[in-house]
Amino acid sequence: MAPSTSSPLNLRQTPPISAEEFNELRRFIYDLAGIDIPERRKYLLENRLGPRLLDLGLRSYKEYALLLRHGPTKNEELKFFLSKITTNETSFFRDVKQLEVFEANVLKEVIREREQSEDKTMHIWSAGCSSGEEPYTLGIMLHEALRMSILGWKVRITANDLSPDMIAKAQDGLYGEHSLRTTSKDILNRYFTREPSGYRIHPKVKKLVSFSLINLNDKLALKRIPRSHIIFCRNVIIYFDDPMKQKVISGFYDNLLPGGYLVLGHSETIHKISRAFKPLIKPGGIVYRKDA
């Protein structure tokens, strides 16, 4: 007897996603988080969500969409769903050249201005912090810049992400070698503790950072973030269409204190989105400043 060439669903065959189902989930994701998934990346939803459908015993993405909207476990499922639709590729000291531009032209300037005003407070917002490497990098940079004088400062780094899984990992503060691939041995020795399962961020850095969930599509949530001297939002707005970019950039502008700085990813630009910021173009990167 010849073997069957088909694989029934109960043998772990991932169900295909139809054009109608893709469009429905695409609209749901956009309404929920402002993330626009182009049609050419339909495979992404199949690869990331297909196994979940099998685990739940669902036979189609339409059934899964109904679960997300109306199911008795929709709140818990949304947490899983958000962790799967977001991209979380990051590392400590990512884009070193851009960080050098930030250190020389932004961080030192903000420190100087705060010292001159005799108000040694600084608030940095890391919007879209993924698993925490970026805000912890900023915390390390502050320690390096201020040294022992940091004890006389009131520094707060607010770090937010859409994914509950990423926030949980960031709060844990334990990282593997891949996350530290662009970190010098000197920094590694001074700001991390070696453990059997990885490297744990030092408490003196960890205490500077507070993590919580945020949806950048939620205007009210953005208003609850403390006013910032610096906002980091790198490699996030590339997933938004222009109306969503305008909404988010407007929220950043409102949050920044006069003279505050916005740092985007090295390949991201807002020159077609907003004229509210003054671009500071430096070799290795661009930063944006709100008028004082």
Backbone as CSV, one residue per row, in Angstrom:
resi,resn,N_x,N_y,N_z,CA_x,CA_y,CA_z,C_x,C_y,C_z
1,MET,0.845,-1.196,0.000,0.000,0.000,0.000,0.878,1.241,0.000
2,ALA,0.648,2.163,-0.907,1.479,3.357,-1.033,1.206,4.305,0.126
3,PRO,2.282,4.967,0.663,2.081,5.914,1.763,1.308,7.134,1.298
4,SER,0.564,7.715,2.204,-0.202,8.913,1.886,0.732,10.089,1.683
5,THR,0.420,10.946,0.720,1.240,12.139,0.456,0.727,13.348,1.211
6,SER,-0.384,13.196,1.940,-0.926,14.319,2.696,-0.687,14.100,4.184
7,SER,-0.609,15.198,4.937,-0.394,15.128,6.385,-1.586,15.745,7.082
8,PRO,-2.362,14.954,7.812,-3.518,15.514,8.502,-3.085,16.490,9.579
9,LEU,-4.011,17.331,9.995,-3.714,18.375,10.961,-3.178,17.802,12.256
10,ASN,-3.676,16.628,12.650,-3.250,16.071,13.926,-1.827,15.528,13.880
11,LEU,-1.179,15.533,12.728,0.227,15.178,12.611,1.093,16.426,12.506
12,ARG,0.607,17.522,13.066,1.367,18.757,13.209,1.615,19.474,11.898
13,GLN,0.696,19.393,10.978,0.800,20.163,9.748,0.271,21.565,10.009
14,THR,1.097,22.565,9.745,0.673,23.941,9.959,-0.356,24.335,8.919
15,PRO,-1.509,24.845,9.331,-2.534,25.229,8.349,-2.085,26.449,7.553
16,PRO,-2.405,26.503,6.266,-2.066,27.675,5.454,-2.974,28.839,5.819
17,ILE,-2.504,30.056,5.562,-3.306,31.242,5.826,-3.840,31.773,4.504
18,SER,-5.120,31.994,4.433,-5.727,32.501,3.205,-5.535,34.007,3.116
19,ALA,-5.765,34.557,1.941,-5.644,36.007,1.761,-6.617,36.747,2.669
20,GLU,-7.826,36.218,2.796,-8.836,36.854,3.651,-8.407,36.832,5.119
21,GLU,-7.877,35.684,5.554,-7.438,35.564,6.944,-6.250,36.477,7.221
22,PHE,-5.315,36.534,6.269,-4.162,37.419,6.435,-4.600,38.868,6.571
23,ASN,-5.516,39.294,5.724,-5.981,40.685,5.775,-6.697,40.981,7.097
24,GLU,-7.447,40.005,7.587,-8.139,40.215,8.864,-7.137,40.372,10.008
25,LEU,-6.138,39.485,10.061,-5.126,39.581,11.114,-4.263,40.824,10.947
26,ARG,-4.008,41.167,9.700,-3.228,42.371,9.423,-3.940,43.616,9.968
27,ARG,-5.236,43.711,9.737,-6.012,44.843,10.254,-6.041,44.820,11.782
28,PHE,-6.174,43.631,12.340,-6.213,43.497,13.792,-4.901,43.984,14.414
29,ILE,-3.787,43.590,13.828,-2.471,44.008,14.331,-2.294,45.512,14.217
30,TYR,-2.739,46.057,13.092,-2.597,47.506,12.896,-3.458,48.286,13.888
31,ASP,-4.693,47.853,14.069,-5.574,48.536,15.018,-5.057,48.421,16.445
32,LEU,-4.442,47.281,16.734,-3.960,47.024,18.087,-2.664,47.783,18.393
33,ALA,-1.695,47.693,17.481,-0.355,48.196,17.795,0.204,49.180,16.781
34,GLY,-0.526,49.432,15.697,-0.031,50.358,14.686,1.032,49.763,13.786
35,ILE,1.272,48.459,13.904,2.290,47.788,13.089,1.670,47.356,11.771
36,ASP,2.320,47.734,10.677,1.817,47.411,9.347,2.634,46.259,8.773
37,ILE,2.012,45.120,8.568,2.702,43.956,8.007,2.375,43.867,6.523
38,PRO,3.351,44.096,5.648,3.073,44.068,4.209,2.738,42.661,3.736
39,GLU,2.062,42.598,2.610,1.611,41.305,2.085,2.775,40.362,1.810
40,ARG,3.926,40.928,1.422,5.083,40.071,1.113,5.603,39.322,2.348
41,ARG,5.149,39.741,3.528,5.592,39.081,4.759,4.479,38.228,5.378
42,LYS,3.574,37.788,4.525,2.496,36.908,4.995,3.068,35.646,5.632
43,TYR,4.194,35.198,5.097,4.836,33.999,5.624,5.195,34.161,7.107
44,LEU,5.443,35.410,7.525,5.828,35.662,8.909,4.731,35.212,9.871
45,LEU,3.476,35.543,9.520,2.368,35.132,10.384,2.216,33.612,10.391
46,GLU,2.398,32.992,9.231,2.301,31.530,9.175,3.378,30.880,10.038
47,ASN,4.616,31.372,9.913,5.728,30.767,10.646,5.609,30.964,12.150
48,ARG,5.139,32.146,12.556,5.114,32.457,13.982,3.836,32.002,14.678
49,LEU,2.733,31.974,13.932,1.457,31.653,14.559,0.967,30.243,14.244
50,GLY,1.460,29.654,13.158,1.008,28.319,12.776,1.128,27.296,13.898
51,PRO,2.308,27.177,14.526,2.429,26.206,15.627,1.473,26.479,16.785
52,ARG,1.140,27.747,17.002,0.211,28.081,18.078,-1.195,27.546,17.779
53,LEU,-1.601,27.643,16.522,-2.901,27.101,16.138,-2.958,25.605,16.435
54,LEU,-1.862,24.901,16.138,-1.821,23.467,16.402,-1.908,23.180,17.897
55,ASP,-1.178,23.963,18.691,-1.203,23.760,20.138,-2.597,23.975,20.715
56,LEU,-3.339,24.902,20.127,-4.678,25.217,20.621,-5.764,24.339,19.997
57,GLY,-5.378,23.514,19.024,-6.350,22.649,18.368,-7.260,23.391,17.412
58,LEU,-6.790,24.527,16.880,-7.586,25.314,15.937,-7.255,24.898,14.512
59,ARG,-8.246,25.008,13.631,-8.065,24.525,12.269,-7.853,25.648,11.258
60,SER,-7.951,26.889,11.686,-7.782,27.991,10.747,-7.382,29.262,11.494
61,TYR,-6.849,30.212,10.743,-6.489,31.507,11.316,-7.742,32.331,11.607
62,LYS,-8.819,32.006,10.948,-10.082,32.673,11.251,-10.532,32.329,12.669
63,GLU,-10.389,31.060,13.035,-10.719,30.646,14.395,-9.804,31.346,15.398
64,TYR,-8.545,31.492,15.031,-7.600,32.149,15.935,-7.954,33.627,16.113
65,ALA,-8.353,34.289,15.026,-8.761,35.693,15.108,-9.978,35.850,16.016
66,LEU,-10.912,34.894,15.929,-12.085,34.930,16.808,-11.681,34.768,18.271
67,LEU,-10.693,33.898,18.522,-10.202,33.710,19.881,-9.593,35.003,20.418
68,LEU,-8.807,35.685,19.582,-8.168,36.924,20.013,-9.182,38.014,20.326
69,ARG,-10.274,38.011,19.592,-11.283,39.060,19.772,-12.294,38.728,20.869
70,HIS,-12.710,37.464,20.934,-13.860,37.138,21.783,-13.661,35.932,22.690
71,GLY,-12.534,35.257,22.603,-12.352,34.032,23.375,-12.258,34.272,24.868
72,PRO,-12.580,33.270,25.673,-12.531,33.413,27.135,-11.115,33.643,27.663
73,THR,-10.115,33.245,26.880,-8.713,33.443,27.291,-8.031,34.507,26.437
74,LYS,-8.815,35.435,25.877,-8.255,36.382,24.930,-7.160,37.260,25.537
75,ASN,-7.297,37.640,26.818,-6.295,38.510,27.424,-4.935,37.825,27.519
76,GLU,-4.934,36.568,27.924,-3.683,35.815,27.989,-3.135,35.539,26.597
77,GLU,-4.043,35.241,25.660,-3.595,34.936,24.304,-3.001,36.169,23.639
78,LEU,-3.544,37.341,23.944,-2.997,38.574,23.376,-1.542,38.776,23.783
79,LYS,-1.188,38.402,25.000,0.197,38.513,25.449,1.112,37.656,24.579
80,PHE,0.678,36.415,24.326,1.457,35.526,23.454,1.513,36.091,22.043
81,PHE,0.383,36.543,21.552,0.278,37.072,20.195,1.232,38.252,19.993
82,LEU,1.270,39.174,20.939,2.127,40.351,20.824,3.600,39.969,20.833
83,SER,3.942,38.951,21.610,5.344,38.517,21.642,5.769,37.896,20.323
84,LYS,4.807,37.364,19.565,5.136,36.699,18.307,5.174,37.645,17.109
85,ILE,4.413,38.733,17.165,4.361,39.615,15.989,5.433,40.699,16.036
86,THR,6.143,40.814,17.168,7.180,41.835,17.258,8.543,41.221,16.985
87,THR,9.433,42.031,16.424,10.794,41.603,16.134,11.711,42.129,17.227
88,ASN,12.549,41.253,17.784,13.322,41.633,18.966,14.809,41.348,18.798
89,GLU,15.370,41.721,17.663,16.797,41.566,17.427,17.518,42.777,18.011
90,THR,18.347,42.541,19.020,19.040,43.645,19.673,20.288,43.119,20.357
91,SER,21.076,44.021,20.908,22.274,43.643,21.651,22.756,44.851,22.441
92,PHE,23.640,44.610,23.392,24.258,45.716,24.099,25.185,46.474,23.151
93,PHE,25.207,47.790,23.290,26.059,48.670,22.482,25.869,48.425,20.983
94,ARG,24.610,48.253,20.609,24.276,48.070,19.199,24.476,49.390,18.452
95,ASP,25.001,49.322,17.229,25.299,50.504,16.411,26.255,51.434,17.166
96,VAL,27.479,50.950,17.327,28.475,51.650,18.144,28.725,53.068,17.639
97,LYS,28.812,53.254,16.333,29.086,54.595,15.792,27.989,55.578,16.186
98,GLN,26.745,55.131,16.132,25.650,56.006,16.519,25.725,56.337,18.011
99,LEU,26.082,55.363,18.822,26.210,55.607,20.252,27.353,56.576,20.547
100,GLU,28.398,56.528,19.745,29.492,57.487,19.909,29.028,58.903,19.601
101,VAL,28.201,59.044,18.559,27.616,60.347,18.238,26.739,60.810,19.397
102,PHE,25.940,59.899,19.935,25.075,60.231,21.057,25.887,60.673,22.273
103,GLU,26.934,59.931,22.580,27.743,60.250,23.755,28.400,61.626,23.630
104,ALA,28.966,61.903,22.446,29.721,63.143,22.262,28.832,64.367,22.106
105,ASN,27.673,64.215,21.473,26.872,65.378,21.104,25.568,65.537,21.877
106,VAL,25.160,64.489,22.561,23.903,64.561,23.304,24.140,64.358,24.796
107,LEU,24.666,63.213,25.156,24.802,62.892,26.572,25.672,63.902,27.306
108,LYS,26.818,64.224,26.762,27.706,65.194,27.414,27.052,66.568,27.501
109,GLU,26.288,66.937,26.464,25.629,68.234,26.454,24.523,68.300,27.498
110,VAL,23.734,67.231,27.602,22.667,67.205,28.600,23.260,67.239,30.006
111,ILE,24.324,66.486,30.235,24.985,66.513,31.545,25.472,67.924,31.869
112,ARG,26.096,68.583,30.885,26.601,69.945,31.101,25.455,70.896,31.436
113,GLU,24.371,70.806,30.677,23.226,71.693,30.905,22.595,71.460,32.271
114,ARG,22.465,70.189,32.677,21.876,69.900,33.973,22.774,70.392,35.102
115,GLU,24.082,70.257,34.945,25.009,70.727,35.973,24.976,72.250,36.091
116,GLN,24.884,72.930,34.949,24.833,74.389,34.971,23.556,74.896,35.631
117,SER,22.485,74.168,35.468,21.207,74.568,36.056,21.115,74.190,37.531
118,GLU,22.154,73.452,38.004,22.196,72.943,39.373,20.984,72.058,39.690
119,ASP,20.503,71.404,38.654,19.395,70.453,38.794,19.859,69.130,38.199
120,LYS,20.450,68.304,39.046,21.064,67.075,38.554,20.032,65.950,38.467
121,THR,19.029,66.201,37.650,18.042,65.178,37.335,18.109,64.898,35.836
122,MET,17.866,63.662,35.463,17.838,63.302,34.048,16.862,62.153,33.845
123,HIS,15.979,62.328,32.864,15.052,61.254,32.523,15.249,60.866,31.066
124,ILE,15.481,59.591,30.853,15.631,59.033,29.505,14.520,58.013,29.299
125,TRP,13.904,58.067,28.138,12.844,57.118,27.789,13.338,56.227,26.657
126,SER,13.365,54.926,26.909,13.683,53.930,25.886,12.371,53.309,25.433
127,ALA,11.863,53.774,24.288,10.563,53.344,23.775,10.769,52.206,22.777
128,GLY,10.283,51.030,23.108,10.553,49.856,22.282,11.865,49.231,22.714
129,CYS,11.963,48.912,24.017,13.242,48.502,24.603,13.577,47.038,24.381
130,SER,12.657,46.268,23.805,12.865,44.846,23.577,13.238,44.163,24.904
131,SER,14.307,43.381,24.918,14.668,42.609,26.106,15.612,43.348,27.039
132,GLY,15.751,44.658,26.867,16.432,45.478,27.854,17.853,45.891,27.554
133,GLU,18.422,45.379,26.458,19.812,45.698,26.179,20.048,47.196,25.979
134,GLU,19.109,47.876,25.294,19.300,49.306,25.047,19.265,50.139,26.335
135,PRO,18.214,50.060,27.165,18.227,50.886,28.376,19.375,50.558,29.324
136,TYR,19.754,49.291,29.407,20.898,48.955,30.249,22.193,49.520,29.661
137,THR,22.302,49.527,28.343,23.460,50.173,27.707,23.521,51.640,28.089
138,LEU,22.377,52.318,28.064,22.327,53.733,28.435,22.712,53.918,29.904
139,GLY,22.287,53.012,30.756,22.667,53.074,32.155,24.168,52.929,32.347
140,ILE,24.769,52.015,31.597,26.233,51.842,31.653,26.933,53.106,31.167
141,MET,26.429,53.682,30.076,27.036,54.893,29.538,26.966,56.045,30.542
142,LEU,25.875,56.135,31.286,25.753,57.166,32.313,26.770,56.941,33.431
143,HIS,26.941,55.701,33.840,27.956,55.404,34.850,29.356,55.752,34.340
144,GLU,29.614,55.453,33.076,30.926,55.760,32.515,31.158,57.265,32.430
145,ALA,30.108,58.008,32.104,30.248,59.460,31.948,30.344,60.183,33.286
146,LEU,29.578,59.723,34.273,29.494,60.430,35.548,30.409,59.856,36.626
147,ARG,30.805,58.593,36.467,31.630,57.920,37.465,30.999,58.028,38.851
148,MET,31.786,58.343,39.867,31.270,58.384,41.227,30.267,59.510,41.452
149,SER,30.335,60.550,40.612,29.420,61.683,40.795,27.971,61.315,40.508
150,ILE,27.737,60.133,39.931,26.361,59.707,39.652,25.568,59.583,40.956
151,LEU,26.279,59.410,42.068,25.610,59.299,43.365,24.876,60.584,43.726
152,GLY,25.301,61.713,43.131,24.634,62.982,43.397,23.554,63.331,42.397
153,TRP,23.259,62.400,41.497,22.256,62.625,40.458,20.991,61.827,40.745
154,LYS,19.894,62.319,40.204,18.634,61.583,40.198,18.360,61.187,38.745
155,VAL,18.729,59.970,38.424,18.621,59.468,37.049,17.501,58.440,36.972
156,ARG,16.676,58.561,35.953,15.617,57.583,35.732,15.566,57.233,34.250
157,ILE,15.620,55.949,33.966,15.458,55.463,32.602,14.157,54.660,32.565
158,THR,13.181,55.158,31.824,11.914,54.447,31.652,12.003,53.622,30.373
159,ALA,11.761,52.329,30.488,11.898,51.428,29.342,10.599,50.676,29.123
160,ASN,10.099,50.739,27.907,8.803,50.118,27.597,8.894,49.252,26.354
161,ASP,8.036,48.265,26.308,7.921,47.426,25.117,6.504,46.885,25.038
162,LEU,6.157,46.408,23.859,4.831,45.857,23.608,4.704,44.418,24.085
163,SER,5.831,43.714,24.170,5.815,42.279,24.448,6.026,41.975,25.930
164,PRO,5.083,41.289,26.561,5.273,40.886,27.971,6.490,39.985,28.164
165,ASP,6.768,39.111,27.191,7.921,38.220,27.304,9.222,39.004,27.335
166,MET,9.315,40.053,26.498,10.528,40.857,26.455,10.716,41.654,27.740
167,ILE,9.626,42.185,28.274,9.711,42.930,29.531,10.161,42.007,30.662
168,ALA,9.631,40.798,30.692,10.027,39.843,31.729,11.510,39.515,31.630
169,LYS,12.004,39.322,30.420,13.432,39.032,30.242,14.286,40.226,30.659
170,ALA,13.835,41.428,30.300,14.581,42.631,30.669,14.646,42.792,32.184
171,GLN,13.545,42.562,32.857,13.520,42.686,34.314,14.415,41.659,34.985
172,ASP,14.540,40.491,34.376,15.417,39.453,34.915,16.883,39.882,34.815
173,GLY,17.248,40.495,33.675,18.596,41.050,33.537,19.697,40.036,33.304
174,LEU,19.357,38.867,32.783,20.343,37.828,32.498,20.463,37.654,30.991
175,TYR,21.714,37.671,30.474,21.919,37.681,29.026,22.998,36.680,28.607
176,GLY,22.816,36.177,27.379,23.790,35.274,26.802,24.851,36.024,26.012
177,GLU,25.807,35.283,25.511,26.934,35.892,24.794,26.496,36.611,23.528
178,HIS,25.421,36.133,22.895,24.960,36.783,21.662,24.533,38.220,21.930
179,SER,23.889,38.472,23.049,23.470,39.831,23.397,24.655,40.729,23.708
180,LEU,25.791,40.119,24.043,26.974,40.877,24.457,28.079,40.848,23.414
181,ARG,27.725,40.510,22.189,28.739,40.319,21.143,29.472,41.602,20.773
182,THR,28.875,42.762,21.040,29.546,44.022,20.721,29.941,44.778,21.995
183,THR,30.071,44.053,23.091,30.436,44.652,24.375,31.897,44.340,24.691
184,SER,32.666,45.353,25.081,34.084,45.151,25.381,34.247,44.324,26.653
185,LYS,35.370,43.650,26.770,35.641,42.833,27.951,35.705,43.692,29.210
186,ASP,36.215,44.902,29.063,36.312,45.795,30.202,34.928,46.136,30.762
187,ILE,34.008,46.488,29.855,32.633,46.786,30.270,31.973,45.535,30.847
188,LEU,32.222,44.403,30.224,31.641,43.134,30.680,32.088,42.828,32.109
189,ASN,33.366,43.041,32.388,33.895,42.736,33.714,33.371,43.688,34.786
190,ARG,33.118,44.938,34.402,32.742,45.936,35.396,31.237,46.048,35.646
191,TYR,30.442,45.621,34.663,29.002,45.834,34.787,28.168,44.565,34.718
192,PHE,28.820,43.406,34.698,28.095,42.141,34.650,28.729,41.142,35.608
193,THR,27.900,40.220,36.088,28.366,39.122,36.926,28.161,37.812,36.173
194,ARG,29.217,37.033,36.067,29.137,35.754,35.355,28.377,34.742,36.193
195,GLU,27.384,34.108,35.558,26.622,33.037,36.180,26.656,31.825,35.258
196,PRO,26.288,30.646,35.755,26.333,29.447,34.901,25.521,29.579,33.618
197,SER,24.413,30.339,33.664,23.536,30.434,32.492,23.702,31.732,31.710
198,GLY,24.686,32.570,32.086,24.891,33.802,31.323,25.515,34.898,32.160
199,TYR,25.257,36.130,31.751,25.821,37.299,32.419,24.677,38.158,32.963
200,ARG,24.758,38.496,34.254,23.709,39.275,34.883,24.151,40.724,35.047
201,ILE,23.265,41.646,34.662,23.569,43.069,34.758,23.769,43.464,36.216
202,HIS,24.699,44.372,36.473,25.029,44.793,37.834,23.852,45.571,38.447
203,PRO,23.586,45.357,39.732,22.476,46.077,40.380,22.574,47.595,40.277
204,LYS,23.784,48.150,40.241,23.910,49.605,40.172,23.413,50.162,38.844
205,VAL,23.413,49.334,37.811,22.829,49.726,36.519,21.343,49.417,36.518
206,LYS,21.003,48.260,37.025,19.606,47.816,37.007,18.686,48.784,37.743
207,LYS,19.179,49.373,38.843,18.317,50.230,39.642,17.975,51.545,38.945
208,LEU,18.698,51.873,37.874,18.403,53.095,37.126,17.193,52.929,36.205
209,VAL,16.825,51.673,35.898,15.855,51.388,34.839,14.561,50.816,35.417
210,SER,13.438,51.351,34.953,12.133,50.782,35.298,11.452,50.323,34.017
211,PHE,10.976,49.086,34.013,10.379,48.474,32.836,8.865,48.351,32.993
212,SER,8.159,48.546,31.895,6.713,48.312,31.888,6.233,48.167,30.447
213,LEU,5.048,47.596,30.307,4.445,47.430,28.992,3.924,48.764,28.471
214,ILE,4.023,48.951,27.166,3.395,50.110,26.543,3.069,49.776,25.099
215,ASN,2.001,50.342,24.631,1.601,50.257,23.229,1.730,51.664,22.668
216,LEU,2.646,51.878,21.733,2.868,53.211,21.180,1.667,53.717,20.392
217,ASN,0.694,52.843,20.172,-0.537,53.256,19.516,-1.564,53.794,20.522
218,ASP,-1.198,53.748,21.800,-2.081,54.202,22.871,-1.650,55.605,23.305
219,LYS,-2.358,56.607,22.834,-1.978,57.994,23.085,-2.003,58.331,24.570
220,LEU,-2.961,57.792,25.293,-3.054,58.067,26.722,-1.880,57.459,27.481
221,ALA,-1.431,56.278,27.040,-0.280,55.632,27.691,0.972,56.479,27.519
222,LEU,1.136,57.072,26.338,2.300,57.920,26.098,2.291,59.147,27.003
223,LYS,1.109,59.655,27.283,1.003,60.840,28.138,1.385,60.552,29.588
224,ARG,1.362,59.275,29.970,1.702,58.926,31.348,3.210,58.783,31.572
225,ILE,3.983,58.791,30.495,5.438,58.701,30.625,5.969,60.035,31.147
226,PRO,6.839,60.050,32.153,7.395,61.310,32.657,8.109,62.079,31.542
227,ARG,8.062,63.395,31.611,8.722,64.229,30.610,10.210,63.883,30.544
228,SER,10.733,63.830,29.340,12.079,63.295,29.116,13.049,64.342,28.599
229,HIS,14.314,64.165,28.972,15.396,64.934,28.377,15.879,64.269,27.085
230,ILE,15.768,62.949,27.033,16.225,62.165,25.882,15.234,61.030,25.644
231,ILE,14.896,60.802,24.377,14.089,59.632,23.998,14.884,58.796,23.003
232,PHE,15.006,57.525,23.292,15.555,56.548,22.354,14.397,55.732,21.800
233,CYS,14.297,55.667,20.480,13.312,54.795,19.836,13.939,54.287,18.546
234,ARG,14.799,53.298,18.694,15.586,52.834,17.552,14.989,51.560,16.938
235,ASN,14.889,51.577,15.617,14.435,50.413,14.851,13.031,49.971,15.258
236,VAL,12.176,50.954,15.493,10.776,50.691,15.838,9.842,51.276,14.781
237,ILE,10.030,52.551,14.449,9.074,53.201,13.548,9.160,52.675,12.118
238,ILE,10.185,51.895,11.810,10.257,51.279,10.475,9.089,50.321,10.242
239,TYR,8.435,49.876,11.314,7.308,48.954,11.176,5.969,49.683,11.079
240,PHE,5.991,51.024,11.096,4.775,51.819,11.054,4.586,52.453,9.686
241,ASP,3.339,52.679,9.301,3.079,53.476,8.104,3.154,54.958,8.490
242,ASP,3.034,55.841,7.511,3.247,57.267,7.770,2.278,57.853,8.795
243,PRO,0.964,57.553,8.727,0.068,58.100,9.748,0.446,57.665,11.167
244,MET,0.851,56.401,11.319,1.252,55.923,12.637,2.565,56.579,13.069
245,LYS,3.490,56.742,12.139,4.742,57.437,12.462,4.459,58.850,12.955
246,GLN,3.576,59.551,12.274,3.241,60.918,12.675,2.648,60.940,14.078
247,LYS,1.796,59.969,14.365,1.172,59.884,15.683,2.218,59.673,16.771
248,VAL,3.146,58.753,16.536,4.165,58.431,17.533,5.148,59.585,17.707
249,ILE,5.619,60.155,16.593,6.574,61.261,16.666,5.946,62.461,17.370
250,SER,4.661,62.703,17.140,3.962,63.781,17.835,3.932,63.518,19.338
251,GLY,3.719,62.263,19.711,3.728,61.896,21.119,5.099,62.106,21.745
252,PHE,6.151,61.776,20.997,7.513,62.003,21.483,7.781,63.499,21.668
253,TYR,7.333,64.292,20.705,7.543,65.743,20.778,6.876,66.312,22.033
254,ASP,5.658,65.874,22.298,4.945,66.360,23.477,5.637,65.918,24.764
255,ASN,6.226,64.735,24.748,6.882,64.226,25.954,8.206,64.928,26.242
256,LEU,8.955,65.263,25.221,10.284,65.846,25.417,10.202,67.216,26.076
257,LEU,11.103,67.449,26.987,11.263,68.774,27.569,11.883,69.703,26.533
258,PRO,11.714,71.012,26.653,12.347,71.935,25.702,13.850,71.680,25.616
259,GLY,14.357,71.594,24.384,15.761,71.298,24.173,16.100,69.825,24.230
260,GLY,15.073,68.969,24.401,15.313,67.535,24.505,15.683,66.897,23.176
261,TYR,16.211,65.693,23.256,16.742,65.000,22.081,15.965,63.717,21.791
262,LEU,15.801,63.438,20.497,15.195,62.191,20.018,16.229,61.436,19.202
263,VAL,16.450,60.167,19.576,17.407,59.315,18.871,16.651,58.157,18.232
264,LEU,16.700,58.090,16.906,16.076,56.996,16.159,17.161,56.051,15.651
265,GLY,16.738,54.970,14.997,17.699,54.060,14.401,18.507,54.749,13.309
266,HIS,19.705,54.246,13.056,20.609,54.930,12.119,20.050,54.996,10.703
267,SER,19.128,54.099,10.363,18.539,54.101,9.018,17.160,54.748,8.990
268,GLU,16.723,55.298,10.107,15.390,55.887,10.198,15.470,57.408,10.089
269,THR,14.459,57.994,9.476,14.418,59.448,9.329,12.978,59.923,9.473
270,ILE,12.826,61.173,9.892,11.481,61.742,10.029,11.330,62.996,9.183
271,HIS,12.241,63.211,8.225,12.207,64.480,7.484,10.945,64.616,6.635
272,LYS,10.292,63.511,6.290,9.034,63.575,5.550,7.820,63.478,6.472
273,ILE,8.078,63.251,7.743,7.003,63.027,8.706,6.748,64.256,9.568
274,SER,7.823,64.892,10.026,7.676,66.006,10.960,8.785,67.027,10.741
275,ARG,8.411,68.295,10.833,9.373,69.391,10.771,9.545,70.032,12.139
276,ALA,9.038,69.384,13.164,9.057,69.968,14.506,10.420,69.859,15.175
277,PHE,11.267,68.938,14.674,12.575,68.729,15.268,13.680,69.301,14.383
278,LYS,14.748,69.725,15.022,15.927,70.181,14.293,16.911,69.014,14.193
279,PRO,17.235,68.566,12.964,18.189,67.463,12.842,19.624,67.932,13.079
280,LEU,20.350,67.182,13.867,21.775,67.426,14.083,22.524,66.315,13.370
281,ILE,23.101,66.641,12.238,23.741,65.644,11.385,25.228,65.572,11.717
282,LYS,25.663,64.411,12.169,27.047,64.181,12.539,27.570,62.946,11.810
283,PRO,28.883,62.884,11.557,29.431,61.666,10.959,29.122,60.454,11.839
284,GLY,28.352,59.521,11.303,27.997,58.326,12.057,26.567,58.297,12.519
285,GLY,25.838,59.410,12.386,24.440,59.361,12.813,23.767,60.721,12.855
286,ILE,22.448,60.689,12.953,21.630,61.877,13.065,20.836,61.801,14.370
287,VAL,20.773,62.896,15.092,19.883,63.005,16.237,18.988,64.198,16.003
288,TYR,17.844,64.211,16.666,16.866,65.284,16.482,16.676,66.011,17.809
289,ARG,16.540,67.339,17.697,16.384,68.134,18.923,15.132,68.982,18.856
290,LYS,14.428,69.011,19.975,13.269,69.891,20.110,13.770,71.286,20.498
291,ASP,13.187,72.313,19.897,13.610,73.682,20.203,13.491,73.961,21.695
292,ALA,14.493,74.660,22.200,14.497,75.008,23.628,13.435,76.053,23.930
